[in-house]
Amino acid sequence: MEQHLIALDLDGTLMISFNDYDPETFAYVKHLKSQGHLIVLATGRPYRSTKFVYDLLGLDTPMLNYNGAIVTNPNDPEFPKVDIRIKKESLCDILFNTEGVINAFCEIGDDIYVNDLTEKVKPYLHLDGGNLVEGKMCDTLNGDPNGALVFVEYDKIDAFEKYVTSNYPDQLSVRHWPIEDCVIVEVYNPHTTKGNGLHHIAQYYCIPNERIIAIGDGHNDIEMLDYAGIAVAMKNANDALFPFADFITASNKEQGVLMFLKSFFDE
């Protein structure tokens, strides 16, 4: 069979939980790699909390982090790195001039800058392997970050997003999701998408669109599935993803990735 590029989201897709995975699925992904297929991890996670999965799978391909803001290949120094940023000044303006901001953090590579290291924010920081700087972010931040997560009060979310989109229509994009008592808003560069990151990798390896498989579950996977010739959504996916899927497989807790890949490759 011809070589395929297989892009796999992690949380909610390949992984059962943050550190937990299905050994049978991992063994089959490794089998596909041994057959010459290109396996790419495409995740919103930072590099530091993705590398152990990369190593468990024995990969030598590029890794797509921060939803495509950073694309690197740990094993190929010749691979053209992607490193997309947002402007520090724009982020600080938003944080200073909008109401309802509870907390915020951003990253430059594996350097983490957080306003207030609370118990609520800790699970999102992936602290292991990171360099933490706590304090007013606009004072501590020493460069342009790869993006930011902002915790906003429920009743202020519309005004917050309107401020961003009105003042920075070409510089910044936002998406949000509710948690228990507030809303998390991701502020990112419009060029930062998993679809753009996957396109960059596909061009490097000269893989045509019809031989690109993308499997995901989240709103941040929309562009990746839209780009791929073979788009797969998990059963547990965000409803917004289903219109972009050619196939729907079982959930991440039901070996959905394994089921689809075995079926596709007739094994």
C-alpha positions as CSV (number, residue, x, y, z in Angstrom):
1,M,0.0,0.0,0.0
2,E,1.1,3.5,-0.7
3,Q,2.6,5.6,2.1
4,H,0.1,7.5,4.2
5,L,0.5,10.5,6.5
6,I,-1.6,9.7,9.7
7,A,-2.2,12.7,12.0
8,L,-3.4,11.8,15.5
9,D,-4.8,14.1,18.1
10,L,-3.9,13.0,21.6
11,D,-6.5,14.0,24.3
12,G,-9.9,12.5,23.6
13,T,-8.5,10.6,20.6
14,L,-5.3,8.5,20.9
15,M,-5.1,8.9,24.7
16,I,-7.6,7.5,27.2
17,S,-6.6,10.1,29.8
18,F,-3.5,12.4,30.1
19,N,-1.1,9.5,30.7
20,D,-3.2,6.5,30.0
21,Y,-3.3,4.7,26.6
22,D,-4.5,1.5,25.0
23,P,-1.5,-0.8,24.5
24,E,-3.1,-2.6,21.5
25,T,-3.7,0.7,19.8
26,F,-0.1,1.9,20.4
27,A,1.2,-1.5,19.1
28,Y,-0.8,-1.1,15.9
29,V,0.4,2.5,15.3
30,K,3.9,1.2,15.7
31,H,3.1,-1.5,13.2
32,L,1.9,1.1,10.7
33,K,5.1,3.0,11.2
34,S,7.2,-0.1,10.5
35,Q,5.2,-0.5,7.2
36,G,6.5,3.0,6.1
37,H,3.6,5.2,7.0
38,L,4.2,8.6,8.6
39,I,2.7,9.0,12.1
40,V,2.3,12.6,13.3
41,L,1.1,13.6,16.8
42,A,-1.1,16.8,16.4
43,T,-2.0,18.2,19.7
44,G,-2.8,21.3,21.7
45,R,-0.3,20.1,24.3
46,P,3.2,21.6,24.7
47,Y,6.2,19.7,23.5
48,R,7.1,18.6,27.1
49,S,3.9,16.6,27.6
50,T,3.9,15.1,24.1
51,K,7.4,13.8,23.9
52,F,6.8,10.8,26.1
53,V,4.0,9.6,23.7
54,Y,6.3,10.3,20.8
55,D,9.0,8.2,22.4
56,L,6.6,5.3,23.4
57,L,5.6,5.1,19.7
58,G,9.2,5.2,18.5
59,L,8.5,8.1,16.1
60,D,10.9,10.0,14.0
61,T,8.5,12.3,12.3
62,P,7.6,15.9,13.1
63,M,5.5,16.8,16.1
64,L,2.7,19.4,16.0
65,N,2.2,21.3,19.3
66,Y,0.1,24.2,20.6
67,N,-2.4,23.3,17.8
68,G,0.2,24.1,15.2
69,A,1.9,27.1,16.7
70,I,5.0,25.0,17.0
71,V,6.0,22.2,14.6
72,T,9.3,20.5,15.0
73,N,11.1,17.2,14.4
74,P,13.2,16.1,17.3
75,N,15.1,13.7,15.0
76,D,15.6,15.8,11.9
77,P,17.5,19.1,12.4
78,E,16.9,19.9,8.7
79,F,13.1,20.0,9.1
80,P,11.9,23.6,8.8
81,K,10.6,24.5,12.2
82,V,7.3,26.4,12.6
83,D,7.1,28.9,15.5
84,I,4.1,31.1,15.4
85,R,3.6,33.9,18.0
86,I,1.1,36.5,19.1
87,K,2.3,40.0,20.1
88,K,3.0,40.5,23.8
89,E,1.7,44.1,23.5
90,S,-1.6,42.9,22.0
91,L,-2.1,40.3,24.7
92,C,-1.3,42.8,27.5
93,D,-3.7,45.3,26.0
94,I,-6.5,42.7,26.1
95,L,-5.8,41.7,29.7
96,F,-5.7,45.3,30.9
97,N,-8.7,46.6,29.0
98,T,-11.3,43.9,29.4
99,E,-13.4,43.1,32.4
100,G,-14.0,39.7,34.0
101,V,-10.5,38.3,33.6
102,I,-9.8,35.8,36.5
103,N,-6.4,34.5,35.4
104,A,-4.3,33.9,32.4
105,F,-1.2,32.1,31.3
106,C,0.9,31.8,28.2
107,E,4.0,30.1,27.0
108,I,7.1,30.6,24.9
109,G,8.3,27.1,24.0
110,D,8.5,25.4,27.4
111,D,8.6,28.6,29.5
112,I,5.3,29.1,31.3
113,Y,4.1,32.6,32.4
114,V,1.1,32.6,34.7
115,N,-0.5,35.5,36.5
116,D,-1.6,33.5,39.6
117,L,-0.6,29.9,40.3
118,T,-4.0,28.7,41.6
119,E,-5.2,25.1,42.0
120,K,-7.7,25.8,39.2
121,V,-5.0,26.7,36.7
122,K,-2.4,24.1,37.6
123,P,-3.9,21.2,35.6
124,Y,-3.6,23.2,32.4
125,L,0.0,24.1,32.8
126,H,1.7,20.8,32.3
127,L,4.4,21.8,34.7
128,D,6.7,18.8,34.4
129,G,9.6,19.9,32.3
130,G,8.5,23.5,32.1
131,N,10.1,26.6,33.4
132,L,7.5,28.4,35.5
133,V,7.4,32.2,36.0
134,E,4.6,33.5,38.3
135,G,3.5,37.1,38.6
136,K,1.8,39.8,36.6
137,M,2.3,38.4,33.1
138,C,2.8,41.7,31.4
139,D,5.7,42.4,33.7
140,T,7.3,39.0,33.6
141,L,6.8,38.0,29.9
142,N,10.1,38.6,28.0
143,G,8.9,38.0,24.5
144,D,6.0,37.2,22.2
145,P,4.2,34.0,23.3
146,N,2.9,31.2,21.1
147,G,-0.6,31.9,22.4
148,A,-2.5,32.3,25.7
149,L,-5.3,30.9,27.8
150,V,-7.5,33.4,29.6
151,F,-10.0,32.5,32.4
152,V,-13.0,34.8,32.0
153,E,-16.2,35.2,34.0
154,Y,-19.3,33.7,32.2
155,D,-21.1,37.0,31.9
156,K,-18.1,38.8,30.5
157,I,-17.2,36.4,27.7
158,D,-19.1,38.1,24.9
159,A,-17.5,41.5,25.7
160,F,-14.1,39.9,26.0
161,E,-14.3,38.2,22.6
162,K,-15.8,41.3,21.0
163,Y,-12.8,43.4,22.2
164,V,-10.3,40.9,20.7
165,T,-12.0,40.5,17.4
166,S,-12.8,44.2,17.0
167,N,-9.4,45.5,17.9
168,Y,-7.2,42.7,16.4
169,P,-9.2,41.2,13.5
170,D,-6.1,40.2,11.5
171,Q,-3.8,39.5,14.4
172,L,-5.7,37.3,16.8
173,S,-8.4,34.6,16.9
174,V,-10.3,33.2,19.9
175,R,-12.2,30.1,20.8
176,H,-13.6,29.2,24.2
177,W,-15.1,26.4,26.2
178,P,-16.8,26.5,29.6
179,I,-15.5,24.8,32.7
180,E,-17.2,24.6,36.2
181,D,-17.4,28.2,37.1
182,C,-15.9,30.3,34.3
183,V,-14.9,30.1,30.6
184,I,-11.5,29.4,29.2
185,V,-10.6,31.5,26.1
186,E,-7.8,30.5,23.9
187,V,-6.2,33.6,22.2
188,Y,-4.0,32.6,19.2
189,N,-2.6,33.7,15.9
190,P,-5.0,33.1,13.0
191,H,-2.3,31.2,11.2
192,T,-2.1,28.7,14.1
193,T,-4.2,25.7,13.1
194,K,-3.5,22.0,13.0
195,G,-4.5,22.2,9.3
196,N,-1.7,24.6,8.5
197,G,0.7,22.5,10.5
198,L,-0.3,19.4,8.7
199,H,0.0,21.1,5.3
200,H,3.6,22.1,6.2
201,I,4.5,18.5,7.1
202,A,2.8,17.1,4.1
203,Q,4.6,19.4,1.7
204,Y,8.0,18.4,3.4
205,Y,7.3,14.7,2.7
206,C,5.5,15.3,-0.6
207,I,2.4,13.4,0.5
208,P,-0.7,14.3,-1.5
209,N,-4.0,15.2,0.2
210,E,-5.7,12.0,-0.7
211,R,-3.2,10.0,1.3
212,I,-3.5,12.1,4.5
213,I,-5.6,10.7,7.4
214,A,-6.5,12.9,10.3
215,I,-8.3,11.7,13.4
216,G,-9.5,14.0,16.2
217,D,-12.3,14.9,18.6
218,G,-12.1,18.6,19.4
219,H,-13.1,22.0,18.0
220,N,-9.4,22.6,17.4
221,D,-9.3,19.6,15.0
222,I,-11.7,21.2,12.6
223,E,-9.0,22.7,10.2
224,M,-7.0,19.4,10.4
225,L,-10.0,17.3,9.3
226,D,-11.0,19.9,6.7
227,Y,-7.5,19.7,5.2
228,A,-7.1,15.9,5.2
229,G,-8.3,13.7,2.4
230,I,-9.5,11.2,4.9
231,A,-11.1,12.9,7.9
232,V,-12.1,10.9,11.0
233,A,-14.0,12.1,14.1
234,M,-14.2,10.1,17.3
235,K,-17.7,9.2,18.6
236,N,-16.9,11.4,21.7
237,A,-16.1,14.4,19.5
238,N,-17.3,17.9,19.8
239,D,-20.5,18.2,17.8
240,A,-18.9,21.0,15.7
241,L,-16.4,18.4,14.3
242,F,-18.8,16.0,12.8
243,P,-19.7,18.0,9.6
244,F,-16.0,17.9,8.7
245,A,-15.7,14.1,9.1
246,D,-15.8,11.5,6.3
247,F,-16.0,8.8,9.0
248,I,-17.0,8.5,12.6
249,T,-15.3,5.9,14.7
250,A,-15.8,4.6,18.2
251,S,-14.7,6.7,21.3
252,N,-11.2,7.0,22.7
253,K,-12.3,4.6,25.4
254,E,-13.5,2.0,22.9
255,Q,-10.3,1.7,20.7
256,G,-11.8,4.1,18.1
257,V,-8.4,4.9,16.6
258,L,-7.5,1.2,16.4
259,M,-10.8,0.2,14.9
260,F,-10.6,2.8,12.1
261,L,-7.0,2.2,11.2
262,K,-7.4,-1.6,11.1
263,S,-10.5,-1.2,8.9
264,F,-8.8,1.3,6.6
265,F,-5.7,-0.8,6.1
266,D,-7.8,-4.0,5.8
267,E,-6.2,-5.8,8.8
